[in-house]
């Protein structure tokens, strides 16, 4: 293909059509890649949430052993005993919000942990599932995007199949 000639002499460059073709190809590649990147980010957030539930579960048992307390602790108490890092101890990590609900004065001691996406829909969706765990260590998940109302709702969630 012959390059366009300029009025300034024999300068060679790209024609407008060639530039438009290149820009179109870049646009097509971006349109195919961006949804996959967003899905990968959501999957990474969910993986982080599952790992964080396991960490909190371990910290709960460490809390009882370290403090001699009969009951399990709240997330703030776990952070106060330096059992969680400051990010997870804040209650928000990797697009998920975490809550710990210990049941006090019950024998045997009980607790449940919840992890719910901060942004449950739209382009900036941080996760497609909510997660929960009780003292038995079984991770549960479903696609309801609200914080579980109570222990009974957590117990009714199906276990995570992974």
Secondary structure as GFF3:
##gff-version 3
##sequence-region A 1 162
A	DSSP	alpha_helix	16	67	.	.	.	ID=ss1
A	DSSP	alpha_helix	75	80	.	.	.	ID=ss2
A	DSSP	alpha_helix	86	89	.	.	.	ID=ss3
A	DSSP	beta_strand	92	93	.	.	.	ID=ss4
A	DSSP	beta_strand	96	103	.	.	.	ID=ss5
A	DSSP	beta_strand	110	117	.	.	.	ID=ss6
A	DSSP	beta_strand	130	134	.	.	.	ID=ss7
A	DSSP	beta_strand	139	142	.	.	.	ID=ss8
A	DSSP	alpha_helix	151	156	.	.	.	ID=ss9
###
